[in-house]
Amino acid sequence: MKFLVILLLLFPIVASAHDLAPVKKPELATVLGLLDELATTPPSSGQPYIVRIYAAPTGVYECGGTVDSCPDVRLFVTVSNGDLGETPVLYQLPMQKGWEFKGWGSPVAIGRTNMASFTVRTTLPDANVELAARKAWHPQEYRVLVSPESASYVQR
C-alpha cells in the first residue's frame, strides 16, 4: 500500500518530463566537458582580485609517441572583483601540451593598476610519449599578471 502511495505521488513528476535538445557547438562542448580548474585565489593569497585558472584540452585522444601528437591544452584565466552582477574578464595563454599551476606571486602595481600574479609551467601528458621525446622536451614557466583591465605574461 505504501508503494502505491509513493508511486502516485511521483507520477506527476514523471508526467512532466521534457526532452532536451543538444547544443550544437562542439568547441564549447569540448571546453566545458574537459575543463579542469587548476587554481583559484584563496583568501590568504593576498591577491587583489578573484582569479581562477582552468586548463582545457582541445580533444580527447592519446599521444602517439611524439610530443607533437599530443592534444593541445588551452589555459584560461578569469579575473573579477567579486562584485554582484559583474562579468569576469577572460584571458587565454598560448596553447601548450599541458599546464601545471606553480603558485601565487606577490601582487604588483603597474601604474595605478594592481595586478594579481601567478606562475604556471608547461607539462607533458603522463602516457604515450616516447622516452627520447620526453627527455628532449623542456618545460617553460610563465609569470602572469592579470587584472580586469589588462593582462600580460613573461615566458622564462
C-alpha positions in Angstrom: 0.0 0.0 0.0 2.9 2.4 0.9 4.4 1.6 -2.5 1.2 2.6 -4.3 1.0 5.9 -2.4 4.6 6.7 -3.3 4.1 5.8 -6.9 1.0 8.1 -7.1 3.0 11.0 -5.5 5.8 10.5 -8.0 3.6 10.1 -11.1 3.1 13.9 -11.7 6.9 14.3 -11.7 7.4 11.7 -14.4 4.5 13.0 -16.5 6.0 16.5 -16.7 9.4 15.4 -18.2 10.7 17.2 -21.3 13.3 16.2 -23.8 16.4 18.4 -24.1 18.0 19.2 -27.5 21.8 19.0 -27.7 23.6 22.4 -28.1 25.3 22.2 -31.5 28.6 23.9 -30.5 31.3 21.3 -30.5 34.1 23.6 -29.4 32.1 24.9 -26.4 31.1 21.3 -25.5 34.8 20.2 -25.6 35.9 23.1 -23.4 33.2 22.7 -20.9 33.3 18.9 -20.9 37.1 18.7 -20.4 37.6 21.8 -18.2 39.9 21.3 -15.2 40.2 24.1 -12.6 43.9 24.3 -11.7 43.7 27.1 -9.1 41.6 29.8 -7.6 42.7 32.6 -5.3 42.4 31.6 -1.7 41.7 34.4 0.8 45.2 34.0 2.2 46.9 34.7 -1.2 46.8 38.5 -0.8 45.8 38.8 -4.5 43.7 41.9 -5.3 41.1 40.0 -7.4 39.3 36.7 -7.7 41.4 34.7 -10.2 40.5 31.3 -11.5 42.8 29.3 -13.7 41.5 26.5 -16.0 43.1 24.0 -18.4 41.0 22.5 -21.2 42.4 20.0 -23.8 41.3 20.6 -27.4 40.3 17.0 -27.7 40.2 13.5 -26.2 42.9 11.4 -27.6 46.2 10.0 -26.6 49.7 10.9 -27.7 51.3 8.8 -30.4 54.9 8.8 -29.2 55.9 12.3 -30.2 55.2 15.4 -28.3 53.5 16.9 -31.4 51.0 14.1 -31.5 49.6 15.1 -28.1 46.5 17.3 -27.9 47.0 21.0 -27.2 45.7 22.4 -23.9 44.2 25.8 -23.5 44.9 27.8 -20.4 42.0 30.1 -19.4 42.2 32.8 -16.7 39.2 34.6 -15.3 39.5 37.8 -13.2 36.9 39.7 -11.3 36.5 42.0 -8.3 33.8 39.7 -7.0 31.1 42.4 -7.2 27.4 41.4 -7.7 26.4 41.5 -11.3 30.0 41.7 -12.5 31.0 39.6 -15.5 34.6 38.2 -15.1 37.2 39.1 -17.7 38.5 36.1 -19.6 42.1 35.7 -20.8 43.8 32.8 -22.6 47.5 31.9 -22.8 49.1 30.3 -25.9 48.2 26.7 -26.2 50.7 24.1 -24.9 50.7 20.3 -24.4 49.8 20.7 -20.7 49.7 23.1 -17.8 50.6 23.0 -14.2 49.9 25.7 -11.6 53.1 26.6 -9.7 51.9 29.2 -7.3 50.8 32.7 -6.4 53.3 35.6 -6.5 53.2 38.9 -4.7 50.7 41.3 -6.3 52.3 44.0 -8.4 51.3 47.6 -9.1 51.7 48.8 -12.7 50.9 52.5 -12.7 47.6 52.8 -10.9 46.5 49.2 -11.6 47.0 46.4 -9.1 47.8 43.1 -10.8 47.4 39.6 -9.4 50.4 37.5 -10.0 50.9 33.7 -10.5 53.3 31.3 -12.2 52.3 28.3 -14.4 54.5 25.8 -16.1 54.0 23.7 -19.3 53.8 19.9 -18.9 53.6 16.8 -21.0 50.9 14.1 -20.6 51.9 11.2 -18.4 51.4 8.5 -21.0 52.4 7.6 -24.6 55.3 10.0 -25.1 58.5 8.1 -26.1 61.4 8.4 -23.6 63.7 10.1 -26.1 61.0 12.7 -26.9 60.2 13.3 -23.2 63.9 13.8 -22.4 64.3 16.3 -25.3 61.3 18.3 -24.2 61.8 21.2 -21.8 59.1 22.8 -19.7 58.6 26.6 -19.8 57.5 28.8 -17.0 55.1 31.7 -17.5 54.8 34.5 -14.9 51.4 36.0 -15.4 50.0 39.3 -14.3 46.2 39.9 -14.5 43.6 42.5 -13.6 40.1 43.2 -15.0 41.7 45.9 -17.2 44.7 44.1 -18.6 47.0 41.1 -18.5 50.5 40.1 -19.6 52.9 37.3 -19.2 56.7 36.7 -19.4 57.9 33.4 -20.6 61.0 32.1 -18.9 
